[in-house]
């Protein structure tokens, strides 16, 4: 959302978002963790450090946008 914070967005009930998020995480976990599925898609095992880097990059991308929205609201520009 361009105006609501991530916490406000997550507090709003949204069944579709929960289902899509859960389905995506489950599918990703299965494809990366189950050798038969990993071989089917020709993926190599992913080291934990690589997963941690990806999670950190995702978190930072959300953080900078939340800071930008806060700063814009503070200046009165709106987003």
C-alpha positions in Angstrom: 0.0 0.0 0.0 1.2 3.5 -0.8 -0.4 5.0 2.3 -0.9 2.3 5.0 2.0 0.8 6.9 2.9 -2.9 6.5 1.4 -3.5 10.0 -1.9 -1.8 9.1 -2.1 -3.8 5.9 -1.5 -7.1 7.7 -4.0 -6.2 10.4 -6.8 -5.9 7.8 -8.5 -9.3 7.4 -7.7 -10.6 3.9 -8.3 -14.4 3.5 -7.0 -14.4 -0.1 -3.7 -12.9 0.9 -3.3 -15.5 3.7 -4.1 -18.3 1.3 -1.8 -17.1 -1.5 1.1 -16.4 1.0 0.7 -19.8 2.7 0.5 -21.6 -0.7 3.5 -19.8 -2.0 5.7 -20.5 1.0 4.6 -24.2 1.1 5.3 -24.7 -2.6 8.6 -23.0 -2.3 9.6 -25.1 0.7 8.6 -28.3 -0.9 10.4 -27.6 -4.2 13.6 -26.7 -2.3 13.5 -29.4 0.4 12.1 -32.5 -1.3 14.8 -34.1 -3.5 12.3 -35.6 -6.1 10.7 -32.2 -6.6 14.0 -30.4 -6.7 15.2 -32.8 -9.4 12.0 -32.4 -11.3 12.7 -28.7 -11.6 16.5 -29.2 -11.9 17.2 -27.1 -8.8 20.4 -27.5 -6.8 20.3 -27.6 -3.0 20.3 -24.0 -1.7 22.7 -23.3 1.2 21.1 -21.7 4.3 23.3 -18.6 3.9 21.8 -17.9 0.5 18.2 -18.2 1.9 19.2 -15.9 4.7 20.6 -13.3 2.3 17.4 -13.5 0.2 15.2 -13.1 3.3 17.4 -10.1 4.5 17.1 -8.4 1.1 13.3 -8.9 1.1 13.1 -7.4 4.6 15.3 -4.4 3.7 13.2 -3.7 0.6 10.1 -3.5 2.8 12.0 -1.4 5.4 13.2 1.3 3.0 9.7 1.7 1.5 8.2 2.0 5.0 10.8 4.6 5.9 10.0 6.5 2.6 6.3 6.5 3.4 6.9 7.7 6.9 9.2 10.5 5.7 6.7 11.6 3.0 3.9 11.7 5.5 6.0 13.7 7.9 6.8 16.3 5.2 3.1 16.5 4.2 3.7 15.3 0.6 1.5 12.2 1.0 2.5 9.2 -1.1 
